[in-house]
Amino acid sequence: MKCDSARELFTALLDQEIGLHDAMTVEAHLRDCLACQVIYQEQKMQRTALQQQLTYFQAPAELAQRIKAALPSTPATSLSVTRRPRRWLNLSAIAASFMAVVISAGFYFMQPSATERLADEVIASHVRGLITNHLTDVASSDQHTVKPWFNGKLDFSPPVRDLTTEGFPLIGGRMDYLEHRAVATLVYRHRQHLISLFIYPAQTKVIPRVSSGITQNGYHLLNWSQDGMNYWLVSDVNLVQLQNFKVLLTSTTPNK
Ligand SMILES: [Zn+2]
């Protein structure tokens, strides 16, 4: 693929509106072409900045109504500055500070939460594994092969369970990066669906748990903490199956 053709597809790739074949071709080109990497990263940053900018202006209609209601109905132009009564000055000062408060509150609440951002990261990692056909660094259904593979690569030892007899065979494991740290990813299969399980030590920073699951872009996610570890499950398998899988994972003893 030539640089020009690759660059034409950057926007589609960023918007995830690209076919699997094109995505793989562009990503392959990006791996080898530093010039395109720079342009791609710039577009990605611009896009993020733009999204944040757009978010800023998405104040709910209710907020606008409350601001309007708080403002005096008399138009300011009908009074000269010198004759403006004290009460009106106070009112406009109150209205201005109220407006500042609601705008910043609106801005605050419109920001994606830490959980949402992390959920996005989890889906992106899972999909990247699928697209690039790089789901595992160590391909094995043997927990006694997968668990030691992480030795020396991570500062913790992830619990590894093979659940083949329960219908969720272990496919293998890989290193990944989530929440600014290296994490262990285990890959399981359920019928034709692939499931990624991300594991890393629970930090002091509390990520809200989503016990009932999140559904985003056709993927289901579950997260929980157990024995000092954080877990994220992601798959396109249906939510009930994913919850069953979570029950199996949390109730069986991992290989030590
Ligand atoms: Zn290029």
Boltz pocket constraint, residues with backbone or C-beta under 6 A from the ligand:
constraints:
  - pocket:
      binder: B
      contacts: [[A, 1], [A, 2], [A, 3], [A, 4], [A, 6], [A, 29], [A, 33], [A, 35], [A, 36]]
      max_distance: 6.0
